[in-house]
């Protein structure tokens, strides 16, 4: 009995081994392309998420290192916060205020560029962790130029700086200047006042040869605020 015209014959030339091999190759290529496209899409999404993550500053890194070296810091901070928010009577608050006023009056005047961590700890608003962090920040900064720079210390309440201002002094010229002629990208990036973009600007303005700081500031095209902030910490080697 003859086969119908609309039935499929497995022995027809269309189903020979060559066509089957081509079909398998095409299917394999489609699978490979699909996997590659999926990984490429995931990589693109991952890069976008990484770009949205804020960059850590030097102060934040120092804070993280402090917390890592002081595992009880968060627990103690939570306990202090709980005690500070607990309700108390007016008499207890008044006694505490008199004690703080007496302690504040007894504080000595100290130079913020030479004070030790134990001396910082005596100030109201500075604990053990903040005292050590202030010293580390001062070392990374190369010395304070003004009392206002204390407000850059991560986690330090600006009100604590204002409250202790009468007990703080700054020795002029105590800061360490960085030599632009030999300054590296890594060294400048480690300074709290410079991020990656600002570091590139400084090194481009320095160029291969720098005759004077006036030439450097002209090349840098820094605004007044930037120059006032950076000038105490930058100099040329032959200017020393």
Residue frames as a rotation matrix with the C-alpha (Angstrom) as fourth column:
UNK 1
0.581 0.814 0.000 0.00
0.814 -0.581 0.000 0.00
0.000 0.000 -1.000 0.00
UNK 2
-0.184 -0.685 0.705 1.49
0.633 -0.631 -0.448 3.36
0.752 0.364 0.550 -1.01
UNK 3
-0.427 -0.057 -0.902 2.12
0.843 -0.386 -0.375 5.99
-0.327 -0.921 0.213 1.64
UNK 4
0.689 0.724 0.033 0.12
0.710 -0.666 -0.228 9.18
-0.143 0.180 -0.973 1.70
UNK 5
0.187 -0.623 0.760 1.79
0.576 -0.557 -0.598 12.34
0.796 0.549 0.255 0.39
UNK 6
0.388 0.008 0.922 1.32
-0.488 -0.847 0.212 14.19
0.782 -0.532 -0.325 3.71
UNK 7
0.988 -0.151 -0.030 3.12
0.111 0.560 0.821 11.54
-0.106 -0.814 0.570 5.80
UNK 8
0.481 -0.877 -0.011 6.77
-0.875 -0.481 0.063 11.73
-0.061 -0.021 -0.998 6.73
UNK 9
0.900 -0.276 -0.337 9.23
0.150 0.923 -0.354 9.09
0.409 0.269 0.872 5.58
UNK 10
0.773 -0.635 -0.003 12.26
-0.160 -0.198 0.967 8.70
-0.614 -0.747 -0.255 7.87
UNK 11
0.099 -0.767 0.634 14.27
0.702 0.505 0.501 7.45
-0.705 0.395 0.589 4.90
UNK 12
0.878 0.251 0.408 13.70
0.471 -0.612 -0.636 10.64
0.090 0.750 -0.655 2.92
UNK 13
0.027 -0.946 0.322 16.86
0.728 -0.202 -0.655 12.66
0.685 0.252 0.683 2.05
UNK 14
0.334 0.148 0.931 15.74
-0.291 -0.923 0.251 15.45
0.897 -0.354 -0.265 4.43
UNK 15
0.856 0.071 0.511 16.53
-0.516 0.160 0.842 13.26
-0.023 -0.985 0.174 7.44
UNK 16
0.584 -0.715 -0.384 19.98
0.300 0.629 -0.717 12.05
0.755 0.304 0.582 6.46
UNK 17
0.395 -0.473 -0.788 22.81
0.918 0.161 0.363 12.11
-0.045 -0.866 0.498 9.11
UNK 18
-0.605 -0.677 0.419 24.25
0.708 -0.698 -0.105 15.32
0.364 0.233 0.902 7.71
UNK 19
-0.121 0.650 0.750 21.09
-0.079 -0.759 0.646 17.30
0.990 0.018 0.143 8.42
UNK 20
0.774 0.390 -0.499 20.83
0.408 0.295 0.864 15.76
0.484 -0.873 0.069 11.89
UNK 21
-0.059 -0.894 -0.444 24.40
0.998 -0.048 -0.035 16.83
0.010 -0.446 0.895 12.66
UNK 22
-0.646 -0.133 0.752 23.68
0.320 -0.941 0.108 20.37
0.693 0.310 0.650 11.48
UNK 23
0.389 0.879 0.276 20.61
-0.019 -0.292 0.956 20.50
0.921 -0.377 -0.097 13.73
UNK 24
0.646 -0.208 -0.734 22.66
0.749 0.355 0.559 19.38
0.144 -0.912 0.385 16.73
UNK 25
-0.469 -0.882 0.053 25.40
0.870 -0.471 -0.145 21.96
0.153 -0.022 0.988 16.04
UNK 26
-0.383 0.416 0.825 22.85
0.054 -0.881 0.469 24.75
0.922 0.225 0.315 15.69
UNK 27
0.700 0.691 -0.183 21.20
0.183 0.074 0.980 23.71
0.690 -0.720 -0.075 18.96
UNK 28
0.292 -0.683 -0.670 24.55
0.956 0.194 0.219 23.64
-0.020 -0.704 0.710 20.74
UNK 29
-0.676 -0.538 0.503 25.48
0.590 -0.805 -0.068 27.09
0.441 0.251 0.862 19.40
UNK 30
0.075 0.800 0.595 22.13
-0.041 -0.594 0.804 28.47
0.996 -0.085 -0.012 20.51
UNK 31
0.780 0.194 -0.595 22.72
0.524 0.317 0.791 27.07
0.342 -0.928 0.145 24.01
UNK 32
-0.173 -0.937 -0.302 26.24
0.985 -0.169 -0.040 28.55
-0.013 -0.304 0.953 24.20
UNK 33
-0.623 -0.017 0.782 25.03
0.283 -0.937 0.205 31.96
0.729 0.348 0.589 23.00
UNK 34
0.463 0.871 0.164 22.18
0.077 -0.224 0.972 31.90
0.883 -0.437 -0.171 25.52
UNK 35
0.591 -0.320 -0.741 24.54
0.806 0.273 0.525 31.11
0.034 -0.907 0.419 28.41
UNK 36
-0.516 -0.844 0.143 27.00
0.846 -0.529 -0.070 33.80
0.135 0.085 0.987 27.30
UNK 37
-0.323 0.476 0.818 24.24
0.093 -0.844 0.529 36.39
0.942 0.247 0.228 26.99
UNK 38
0.725 0.620 -0.300 22.93
0.322 0.080 0.943 35.49
0.609 -0.781 -0.142 30.45
UNK 39
0.226 -0.731 -0.644 26.38
0.958 0.047 0.283 35.91
-0.177 -0.681 0.711 32.02
UNK 40
-0.664 -0.468 0.583 26.95
0.614 -0.786 0.068 39.18
0.427 0.403 0.810 30.15
UNK 41
0.139 0.807 0.575 23.65
0.055 -0.586 0.809 40.55
0.989 -0.080 -0.126 31.43
UNK 42
0.795 0.121 -0.594 24.43
0.564 0.212 0.798 39.50
0.222 -0.970 0.101 35.00
UNK 43
-0.221 -0.952 -0.210 27.89
0.972 -0.233 0.030 41.13
-0.077 -0.198 0.977 34.76
UNK 44
-0.515 0.100 0.852 26.31
0.315 -0.901 0.297 44.35
0.797 0.421 0.432 33.49
UNK 45
0.599 0.790 0.130 23.82
0.091 -0.229 0.969 44.40
0.796 -0.568 -0.209 36.40
UNK 46
0.552 -0.462 -0.694 26.63
0.834 0.278 0.477 43.69
-0.028 -0.842 0.538 38.88
UNK 47
-0.546 -0.785 0.292 28.74
0.801 -0.592 -0.092 46.59
0.245 0.184 0.952 37.52
UNK 48
-0.135 0.579 0.804 25.76
0.058 -0.806 0.590 48.96
0.989 0.126 0.075 37.82
UNK 49
0.837 0.453 -0.307 25.20
0.294 0.100 0.950 47.92
0.462 -0.886 -0.049 41.43
UNK 50
0.139 -0.875 -0.463 28.90
0.985 0.073 0.157 48.36
-0.103 -0.478 0.872 42.24
UNK 51
-0.559 -0.351 0.751 28.85
0.544 -0.839 0.013 51.84
0.625 0.416 0.660 40.72
UNK 52
0.306 0.779 0.548 26.02
-0.051 -0.561 0.826 52.81
0.951 -0.280 -0.132 43.08
UNK 53
0.585 -0.166 -0.794 27.97
0.786 0.357 0.504 51.74
0.199 -0.919 0.339 46.18
UNK 54
0.929 -0.247 0.275 29.44
-0.272 -0.961 0.057 54.87
0.250 -0.128 -0.960 47.85
UNK 55
0.201 -0.947 -0.250 33.21
0.225 0.293 -0.929 55.01
0.953 0.131 0.272 48.13
UNK 56
0.731 -0.014 -0.682 34.68
0.681 0.082 0.728 54.75
0.045 -0.997 0.069 51.59
UNK 57
0.663 -0.524 0.535 36.70
-0.360 -0.849 -0.386 57.72
0.656 0.064 -0.752 52.82
UNK 58
-0.355 -0.888 -0.291 39.84
-0.002 0.312 -0.950 57.48
0.935 -0.337 -0.112 54.90
UNK 59
-0.567 0.196 0.800 37.89
-0.803 -0.351 -0.482 58.53
0.186 -0.916 0.356 57.99
UNK 60
0.527 0.849 0.033 35.35
-0.844 0.519 0.133 55.74
0.096 -0.098 0.991 57.46
UNK 61
0.416 -0.465 -0.782 38.13
-0.039 0.850 -0.526 53.18
0.908 0.249 0.336 57.00
UNK 62
-0.682 -0.680 0.269 39.80
-0.257 -0.122 -0.959 54.31
0.685 -0.723 -0.092 60.22
UNK 63
-0.161 0.724 0.671 36.44
-0.987 -0.104 -0.126 54.01
-0.021 -0.682 0.731 61.99
UNK 64
0.731 0.436 -0.525 35.99
-0.507 0.862 0.009 50.49
0.456 0.260 0.851 60.63
UNK 65
-0.072 -0.850 -0.522 39.47
0.066 0.518 -0.853 49.51
0.995 -0.096 0.019 61.83
UNK 66
-0.689 -0.123 0.714 38.71
-0.640 -0.357 -0.680 50.93
0.339 -0.926 0.167 65.26
UNK 67
0.288 0.901 0.326 35.51
-0.957 0.280 0.072 48.93
-0.027 -0.333 0.943 65.48
UNK 68
0.615 -0.125 -0.779 37.29
-0.217 0.922 -0.320 45.76
0.758 0.366 0.540 64.35
UNK 69
-0.435 -0.871 -0.227 39.95
0.093 0.207 -0.974 46.21
0.895 -0.445 -0.009 67.02
UNK 70
-0.888 0.237 0.394 37.30
-0.448 -0.256 -0.856 47.00
-0.102 -0.937 0.334 69.64
UNK 71
-0.742 0.601 -0.296 34.64
0.226 0.641 0.734 44.26
0.631 0.478 -0.611 69.37
UNK 72
-0.324 0.646 -0.691 32.80
0.938 0.122 -0.325 45.54
-0.126 -0.753 -0.646 72.43
UNK 73
-0.982 -0.135 -0.131 32.46
0.120 -0.986 0.113 49.03
-0.145 0.095 0.985 70.97
UNK 74
-0.561 0.827 0.046 28.97
-0.209 -0.195 0.958 48.53
0.801 0.528 0.282 69.56
UNK 75
0.026 0.580 -0.814 27.74
0.743 0.534 0.403 46.83
0.669 -0.616 -0.417 72.72
UNK 76
-0.488 -0.275 -0.829 29.09
0.816 -0.480 -0.321 49.60
-0.309 -0.833 0.458 74.94
UNK 77
-0.987 0.145 0.066 27.72
-0.102 -0.892 0.441 52.28
0.123 0.429 0.895 72.62
UNK 78
-0.260 0.949 -0.177 24.28
0.119 0.214 0.970 50.67
0.958 0.231 -0.169 72.78
UNK 79
0.009 0.234 -0.972 24.42
0.963 0.262 0.071 50.52
0.271 -0.936 -0.223 76.57
UNK 80
-0.798 -0.339 -0.499 25.49
0.480 -0.858 -0.184 54.17
-0.366 -0.386 0.847 76.81
UNK 81
-0.830 0.536 0.156 22.73
-0.207 -0.556 0.805 55.19
0.518 0.636 0.572 74.41
UNK 82
-0.038 0.854 -0.519 20.19
0.496 0.467 0.732 53.26
0.868 -0.230 -0.441 76.44
UNK 83
-0.210 -0.102 -0.972 21.33
0.969 -0.155 -0.193 54.89
-0.131 -0.983 0.132 79.68
UNK 84
-0.954 -0.242 -0.178 21.35
0.221 -0.967 0.130 58.35
-0.203 0.084 0.975 78.12
UNK 85
-0.635 0.770 0.058 17.77
-0.288 -0.306 0.907 57.96
0.717 0.559 0.417 76.89
UNK 86
-0.316 0.539 -0.781 16.41
0.816 0.574 0.067 56.56
0.484 -0.616 -0.621 80.11
UNK 87
0.390 0.568 0.725 14.12
0.087 -0.807 0.585 58.89
0.917 -0.165 -0.363 81.95
UNK 88
-0.458 -0.564 -0.687 15.50
0.791 0.093 -0.604 60.51
0.405 -0.821 0.403 85.07
UNK 89
0.493 0.649 -0.580 14.33
0.855 -0.486 0.182 62.99
-0.164 -0.585 -0.794 87.64
UNK 90
0.788 -0.155 0.596 15.07
0.114 -0.914 -0.389 66.67
0.605 0.375 -0.703 87.51
UNK 91
0.815 -0.505 0.284 17.31
-0.465 -0.277 0.841 66.39
-0.346 -0.818 -0.461 90.53
UNK 92
0.400 -0.686 0.608 19.51
0.497 0.719 0.485 63.77
-0.770 0.108 0.628 88.89
UNK 93
0.500 -0.183 0.846 19.77
0.810 -0.248 -0.532 65.88
0.307 0.951 0.024 85.72
UNK 94
0.890 -0.154 0.429 20.71
-0.239 -0.959 0.150 68.94
0.388 -0.236 -0.891 87.76
UNK 95
0.656 -0.679 0.330 23.40
-0.228 0.239 0.944 67.01
-0.719 -0.695 0.002 89.66
UNK 96
0.350 -0.518 0.781 24.80
0.814 0.581 0.021 65.65
-0.464 0.628 0.624 86.45
UNK 97
0.702 -0.041 0.711 24.91
0.469 -0.725 -0.505 69.14
0.536 0.688 -0.490 84.93
UNK 98
0.866 -0.405 0.293 26.82
-0.499 -0.661 0.560 70.49
-0.033 -0.632 -0.775 87.94
UNK 99
0.481 -0.713 0.511 29.29
0.163 0.645 0.747 67.62
-0.861 -0.276 0.427 87.76
UNK 100
0.403 -0.308 0.862 29.91
0.915 0.165 -0.368 68.23
-0.029 0.937 0.348 84.05
UNK 101
0.844 -0.078 0.531 30.37
0.036 -0.979 -0.201 71.96
0.536 0.189 -0.823 84.63
UNK 102
0.753 -0.595 0.280 32.89
-0.445 -0.147 0.884 71.27
-0.484 -0.790 -0.375 87.38
UNK 103
0.337 -0.628 0.701 34.75
0.551 0.736 0.395 68.77
-0.764 0.253 0.594 85.22
UNK 104
0.592 -0.069 0.803 34.77
0.747 -0.328 -0.578 71.18
0.304 0.942 -0.143 82.28
UNK 105
0.914 -0.239 0.329 36.18
-0.311 -0.932 0.188 73.99
0.262 -0.274 -0.925 84.39
UNK 106
0.579 -0.716 0.390 39.00
-0.297 0.260 0.919 71.74
-0.759 -0.648 -0.062 85.60
UNK 107
0.737 -0.295 0.609 40.16
0.640 0.595 -0.486 70.83
-0.219 0.748 0.627 82.10
UNK 108
-0.049 -0.824 -0.564 43.57
0.253 -0.557 0.791 72.18
-0.966 -0.104 0.236 81.10
UNK 109
0.708 0.152 -0.690 44.30
-0.567 -0.460 -0.683 74.00
-0.421 0.875 -0.240 77.83
UNK 110
0.089 -0.677 0.730 46.04
0.188 0.732 0.655 71.60
-0.978 0.078 0.192 75.44
UNK 111
-0.330 -0.320 -0.888 47.64
-0.804 -0.397 0.442 71.74
-0.494 0.860 -0.126 72.00
UNK 112
0.647 0.721 0.248 45.63
-0.485 0.640 -0.596 69.58
-0.589 0.266 0.764 69.62
UNK 113
0.640 -0.470 -0.608 48.76
-0.553 0.269 -0.789 68.75
0.534 0.841 -0.087 67.60
UNK 114
-0.471 -0.877 -0.095 50.57
-0.516 0.362 -0.777 67.18
0.716 -0.317 -0.623 70.57
UNK 115
-0.016 0.539 0.842 47.79
-0.985 0.134 -0.104 65.88
-0.169 -0.831 0.529 72.83
UNK 116
-0.947 -0.306 -0.095 47.87
-0.313 0.947 0.069 62.16
0.069 0.095 -0.993 73.54
UNK 117
-0.374 0.843 -0.387 44.88
0.076 0.444 0.893 59.82
0.924 0.305 -0.230 73.47
UNK 118
-0.279 0.237 -0.931 44.69
0.937 0.278 -0.210 59.89
0.209 -0.931 -0.300 77.27
UNK 119
-0.856 -0.040 -0.515 44.54
0.206 -0.941 -0.270 63.71
-0.473 -0.337 0.814 77.21
UNK 120
-0.760 0.636 -0.131 41.80
-0.402 -0.302 0.864 63.70
0.510 0.710 0.485 74.57
UNK 121
-0.373 0.625 -0.686 39.86
0.541 0.747 0.387 61.26
0.754 -0.227 -0.616 76.71
UNK 122
-0.686 0.062 -0.725 39.59
0.670 -0.335 -0.662 63.87
-0.284 -0.940 0.188 79.48
UNK 123
-0.926 0.349 -0.143 37.53
-0.377 -0.868 0.322 66.17
-0.012 0.352 0.936 77.27
UNK 124
-0.264 0.924 0.279 33.75
-0.179 0.237 -0.955 66.04
-0.948 -0.302 0.103 77.42
UNK 125
0.646 0.581 -0.496 32.40
-0.615 0.011 -0.788 64.22
-0.452 0.814 0.364 74.37
UNK 126
0.046 -0.706 -0.707 35.55
-0.801 0.396 -0.448 62.18
0.596 0.587 -0.547 73.77
UNK 127
0.871 0.163 0.463 35.63
-0.413 0.754 0.511 58.56
-0.266 -0.636 0.724 74.85
UNK 128
0.098 -0.887 0.452 38.41
-0.140 0.437 0.888 56.03
-0.985 -0.151 -0.081 74.52
UNK 129
0.131 -0.002 0.991 37.57
0.846 0.522 -0.111 55.12
-0.517 0.853 0.070 70.92
UNK 130
0.890 0.251 0.380 37.15
0.422 -0.768 -0.481 58.72
0.171 0.589 -0.790 69.74
UNK 131
0.705 -0.696 -0.137 40.36
-0.423 -0.567 0.707 59.74
-0.570 -0.441 -0.694 71.50
UNK 132
-0.138 -0.765 0.629 42.37
0.220 0.596 0.773 57.08
-0.966 0.245 0.086 69.66
UNK 133
0.321 0.338 0.885 40.60
0.921 0.106 -0.374 57.90
-0.220 0.935 -0.278 66.41
UNK 134
0.989 0.030 -0.141 41.46
0.013 -0.993 -0.119 61.60
-0.144 0.116 -0.983 66.78
UNK 135
0.238 -0.971 -0.003 45.15
-0.409 -0.103 0.907 60.79
-0.881 -0.214 -0.421 67.20
UNK 136
-0.208 -0.280 0.937 45.09
0.615 0.708 0.348 58.46
-0.761 0.649 0.025 64.17
UNK 137
0.686 0.518 0.511 43.32
0.725 -0.420 -0.546 61.07
-0.068 0.745 -0.663 62.08
UNK 138
0.835 -0.432 -0.340 45.88
-0.325 -0.887 0.329 63.70
-0.443 -0.164 -0.881 63.09
UNK 139
-0.128 -0.921 0.369 48.72
-0.087 0.381 0.921 61.38
-0.988 0.085 -0.129 62.05
UNK 140
-0.045 0.178 0.983 47.07
0.899 0.437 -0.038 60.67
-0.436 0.882 -0.180 58.68
UNK 141
0.887 0.447 0.119 46.37
0.458 -0.815 -0.355 64.40
-0.062 0.369 -0.927 58.21
UNK 142
-0.020 -0.956 0.293 49.90
0.782 -0.197 -0.591 65.47
0.623 0.218 0.751 59.09
UNK 143
-0.769 -0.226 -0.598 48.78
0.603 -0.568 -0.560 67.78
-0.213 -0.791 0.573 61.88
UNK 144
0.309 0.951 -0.002 45.85
0.932 -0.303 -0.200 70.13
-0.191 0.060 -0.980 62.43
UNK 145
-0.631 -0.421 0.651 45.84
0.580 -0.814 0.036 73.64
0.515 0.400 0.758 61.01
UNK 146
-0.543 0.539 0.644 42.69
-0.626 -0.771 0.117 74.77
0.560 -0.340 0.756 62.80
UNK 147
-0.777 0.348 0.525 40.30
-0.355 0.445 -0.822 73.59
-0.520 -0.825 -0.222 65.50
UNK 148
0.167 0.900 -0.402 37.58
-0.896 -0.031 -0.443 73.32
-0.411 0.434 0.802 62.85
UNK 149
-0.224 -0.321 -0.920 39.41
-0.774 0.632 -0.033 70.33
0.592 0.705 -0.390 61.35
UNK 150
-0.900 -0.056 0.433 38.49
-0.359 0.658 -0.662 68.30
-0.248 -0.751 -0.612 64.43
UNK 151
0.027 0.998 0.050 34.97
-0.660 0.055 -0.749 68.14
-0.751 -0.013 0.660 63.03
UNK 152
0.145 -0.051 -0.988 36.34
-0.920 0.360 -0.153 65.95
0.364 0.931 0.005 60.21
UNK 153
-0.864 -0.442 0.240 37.03
-0.503 0.777 -0.379 63.13
-0.019 -0.449 -0.894 62.68
UNK 154
-0.406 0.742 -0.534 34.52
-0.238 0.478 0.845 60.41
0.882 0.470 -0.018 61.91
UNK 155
0.039 0.568 -0.822 31.88
0.686 0.582 0.435 59.97
0.726 -0.581 -0.367 64.61
UNK 156
-0.724 -0.351 -0.594 32.84
0.682 -0.494 -0.539 63.09
-0.104 -0.795 0.597 66.57
UNK 157
0.385 0.923 -0.029 29.94
0.921 -0.386 -0.049 65.37
-0.057 -0.007 -0.998 67.47
UNK 158
-0.188 -0.456 0.870 30.65
0.544 -0.786 -0.294 68.95
0.818 0.418 0.396 66.27
UNK 159
0.705 0.497 0.506 28.96
-0.147 -0.595 0.790 70.20
0.694 -0.631 -0.347 69.46
UNK 160
0.788 -0.488 -0.375 31.74
0.588 0.415 0.695 68.53
-0.183 -0.768 0.614 71.47
UNK 161
-0.193 -0.871 0.452 34.31
0.925 -0.315 -0.211 70.59
0.326 0.378 0.867 69.56
UNK 162
0.009 0.269 0.963 32.45
0.070 -0.961 0.268 73.83
0.997 0.065 -0.028 70.26
UNK 163
0.910 0.413 -0.036 31.96
0.043 -0.009 0.999 72.93
0.412 -0.911 -0.026 73.90
UNK 164
0.618 -0.744 -0.255 35.68
0.654 0.307 0.691 72.34
-0.436 -0.594 0.676 74.42
UNK 165
0.602 -0.383 0.701 36.95
0.548 -0.441 -0.711 75.13
0.581 0.812 -0.056 72.17
UNK 166
0.777 -0.289 0.560 38.22
-0.499 -0.824 0.267 77.24
0.384 -0.487 -0.784 75.09
UNK 167
0.620 -0.552 0.558 40.46
-0.335 0.457 0.824 74.33
-0.710 -0.698 0.098 76.14
UNK 168
0.550 -0.366 0.751 41.99
0.732 0.644 -0.222 73.79
-0.402 0.671 0.622 72.69
UNK 169
0.427 -0.522 -0.739 44.96
-0.465 -0.827 0.315 75.48
-0.775 0.209 -0.596 71.07
UNK 170
0.898 -0.177 0.402 46.73
0.430 0.547 -0.718 75.00
-0.093 0.818 0.568 67.73
UNK 171
0.133 -0.929 -0.346 50.47
0.152 -0.326 0.933 75.35
-0.979 -0.176 0.097 67.32
UNK 172
0.815 0.182 -0.550 51.15
-0.447 -0.406 -0.797 77.12
-0.368 0.895 -0.250 64.03
UNK 173
0.212 -0.755 -0.620 53.42
-0.927 0.045 -0.372 75.39
0.309 0.654 -0.691 61.54
UNK 174
-0.230 -0.297 0.927 53.12
-0.716 0.697 0.046 72.00
-0.660 -0.653 -0.373 63.27
UNK 175
0.761 0.604 0.236 51.66
-0.283 0.636 -0.718 70.27
-0.584 0.480 0.655 60.22
UNK 176
-0.262 -0.831 0.491 53.77
0.165 0.463 0.871 68.05
-0.951 0.310 0.016 57.95
UNK 177
0.317 0.310 -0.897 54.03
-0.763 -0.478 -0.435 69.14
-0.564 0.822 0.085 54.33
UNK 178
0.487 -0.103 0.868 54.14
0.391 0.914 -0.111 66.61
-0.781 0.394 0.485 51.50
UNK 179
-0.413 -0.750 -0.517 56.80
-0.255 -0.450 0.856 67.06
-0.874 0.485 -0.005 48.82
UNK 180
0.615 0.738 -0.277 55.10
-0.427 0.016 -0.904 67.40
-0.663 0.674 0.326 45.45
UNK 181
0.069 -0.667 -0.742 58.28
-0.997 -0.019 -0.075 66.52
0.036 0.745 -0.666 43.52
UNK 182
-0.849 -0.459 -0.263 58.35
-0.440 0.889 -0.131 62.96
0.294 0.004 -0.956 44.91
UNK 183
-0.380 0.781 0.495 54.69
-0.688 0.119 -0.716 62.51
-0.618 -0.613 0.492 45.86
UNK 184
-0.996 0.074 -0.054 53.08
0.026 0.790 0.612 59.24
0.088 0.608 -0.789 44.70
UNK 185
-0.322 0.946 -0.035 49.44
-0.440 -0.117 0.891 58.54
0.839 0.302 0.454 43.93
UNK 186
0.097 0.350 -0.932 49.18
0.544 0.765 0.344 56.03
0.834 -0.540 -0.116 46.78
UNK 187
-0.698 -0.432 -0.572 50.65
0.712 -0.323 -0.624 58.43
0.084 -0.842 0.533 49.34
UNK 188
-0.924 0.357 0.137 48.33
-0.350 -0.934 0.074 61.29
0.154 0.020 0.988 48.43
UNK 189
-0.128 0.911 -0.393 45.31
-0.235 0.357 0.904 58.97
0.964 0.208 0.168 48.35
UNK 190
-0.163 0.002 -0.987 46.10
0.799 0.587 -0.131 58.05
0.579 -0.809 -0.097 51.97
UNK 191
-0.985 -0.170 -0.039 45.67
0.164 -0.829 -0.535 61.67
0.059 -0.533 0.844 53.03
UNK 192
-0.418 0.895 -0.158 42.20
0.715 0.216 -0.665 62.42
-0.561 -0.391 -0.730 54.46
UNK 193
-0.050 0.407 -0.912 41.76
-0.142 -0.907 -0.397 65.59
-0.989 0.110 0.103 52.40
UNK 194
-0.435 -0.200 -0.878 42.23
-0.869 -0.162 0.467 64.00
-0.236 0.966 -0.103 48.96
UNK 195
0.466 0.562 0.683 40.08
-0.208 0.820 -0.533 61.50
-0.860 0.107 0.499 47.09
UNK 196
0.006 -0.509 0.861 41.01
0.711 0.608 0.354 59.74
-0.704 0.610 0.365 43.83
UNK 197
0.584 0.278 0.763 39.81
0.778 -0.459 -0.429 62.53
0.231 0.844 -0.484 41.50
UNK 198
0.970 -0.240 0.027 41.53
-0.235 -0.913 0.333 65.25
-0.055 -0.329 -0.943 43.53
UNK 199
0.315 -0.898 0.308 44.74
0.046 0.339 0.940 63.21
-0.948 -0.282 0.148 43.64
UNK 200
0.132 -0.225 0.965 44.76
0.950 0.307 -0.059 62.91
-0.283 0.925 0.254 39.84
UNK 201
0.873 0.231 0.430 44.26
0.361 -0.898 -0.251 66.68
0.328 0.375 -0.867 39.53
UNK 202
0.793 -0.608 -0.040 47.19
-0.340 -0.497 0.798 67.39
-0.506 -0.619 -0.601 41.86
UNK 203
0.061 -0.822 0.566 49.57
0.333 0.552 0.765 65.01
-0.941 0.141 0.307 40.07
UNK 204
0.344 0.096 0.934 48.57
0.938 -0.067 -0.339 66.33
0.030 0.993 -0.113 36.65
UNK 205
0.974 0.034 0.223 49.16
0.032 -0.999 0.013 69.90
0.223 -0.005 -0.975 37.83
UNK 206
0.556 -0.830 0.050 52.54
-0.127 -0.025 0.992 68.91
-0.822 -0.557 -0.120 39.21
UNK 207
0.880 -0.188 -0.436 53.68
-0.442 0.009 -0.897 67.57
0.173 0.982 -0.075 35.86
UNK 208
0.651 -0.713 -0.261 57.20
0.602 0.694 -0.395 66.35
0.463 0.100 0.881 35.25
UNK 209
-0.552 -0.832 -0.054 58.90
0.733 -0.454 -0.507 69.52
0.398 -0.319 0.860 36.46
UNK 210
0.654 0.754 -0.065 57.66
0.663 -0.529 0.530 72.06
0.365 -0.390 -0.846 38.99
UNK 211
-0.249 -0.822 0.513 59.55
0.455 -0.567 -0.687 75.30
0.855 0.063 0.515 39.40
UNK 212
-0.949 -0.019 0.316 57.44
-0.244 -0.590 -0.769 76.87
0.201 -0.807 0.555 42.17
UNK 213
-0.644 0.761 -0.078 54.20
0.599 0.438 -0.671 76.54
-0.476 -0.478 -0.738 44.10
UNK 214
-0.246 0.551 -0.797 52.78
-0.409 -0.805 -0.430 79.54
-0.879 0.221 0.423 42.25
UNK 215
-0.631 -0.034 -0.775 53.11
-0.762 0.216 0.611 77.60
0.147 0.976 -0.163 38.99
UNK 216
-0.949 0.267 -0.169 51.46
0.290 0.948 -0.131 74.60
0.125 -0.173 -0.977 40.62
UNK 217
-0.420 0.840 -0.344 48.41
0.363 -0.192 -0.912 76.54
-0.831 -0.508 -0.225 41.86
UNK 218
-0.281 0.288 -0.916 48.05
-0.759 -0.650 0.028 78.18
-0.587 0.703 0.401 38.46
UNK 219
-0.803 -0.052 -0.594 48.06
-0.463 0.682 0.566 74.77
0.376 0.729 -0.571 36.76
UNK 220
-0.895 0.423 -0.144 45.67
0.430 0.730 -0.531 73.27
-0.120 -0.537 -0.835 39.29
UNK 221
-0.616 0.681 0.395 43.03
-0.216 -0.629 0.747 75.99
0.757 0.375 0.534 38.88
UNK 222
-0.518 0.391 -0.761 41.85
0.806 0.521 -0.281 75.33
0.286 -0.759 -0.585 42.42
UNK 223
0.374 0.685 0.625 39.10
0.267 -0.725 0.635 77.45
0.888 -0.070 -0.454 43.93
UNK 224
-0.057 -0.422 0.905 39.65
-0.651 -0.672 -0.354 79.47
0.757 -0.609 -0.236 47.11
UNK 225
0.657 0.383 0.650 38.28
-0.751 0.414 0.515 76.78
-0.072 -0.826 0.560 49.41
UNK 226
0.932 -0.338 -0.132 40.45
0.291 0.914 -0.283 74.04
0.217 0.225 0.950 47.90
UNK 227
0.143 -0.940 0.310 43.60
0.140 -0.291 -0.946 76.13
0.980 0.178 0.090 48.05
UNK 228
0.075 -0.068 0.995 42.96
-0.864 -0.502 0.031 77.14
0.497 -0.862 -0.096 51.67
UNK 229
0.848 0.326 0.418 42.43
-0.499 0.757 0.422 73.49
-0.180 -0.566 0.805 52.60
UNK 230
0.888 -0.456 0.064 45.35
0.445 0.816 -0.369 71.95
0.116 0.356 0.927 50.67
UNK 231
0.573 -0.705 0.417 48.03
-0.198 -0.613 -0.765 74.65
0.795 0.356 -0.491 50.77
UNK 232
0.451 -0.451 0.770 49.25
-0.892 -0.185 0.413 73.91
-0.044 -0.873 -0.485 54.35
UNK 233
0.521 -0.183 0.834 50.04
-0.207 0.921 0.331 70.31
-0.828 -0.345 0.442 53.35
UNK 234
0.748 -0.251 0.614 51.71
0.656 0.420 -0.627 70.72
-0.101 0.872 0.479 49.93
UNK 235
0.609 -0.635 -0.475 55.13
-0.449 -0.770 0.454 72.08
-0.654 -0.063 -0.754 49.03
UNK 236
0.799 -0.458 -0.390 58.06
-0.252 0.334 -0.908 71.53
0.546 0.824 0.151 46.69
UNK 237
0.686 -0.586 -0.431 61.22
0.724 0.610 0.323 69.72
0.074 -0.533 0.843 47.82
UNK 238
-0.328 -0.877 0.351 63.49
0.804 -0.454 -0.383 72.62
0.496 0.156 0.854 46.90
UNK 239
0.142 0.443 0.885 61.17
-0.137 -0.877 0.461 74.91
0.980 -0.187 -0.064 48.85
UNK 240
0.844 0.156 -0.513 62.11
0.431 0.373 0.822 73.20
0.320 -0.914 0.248 52.14
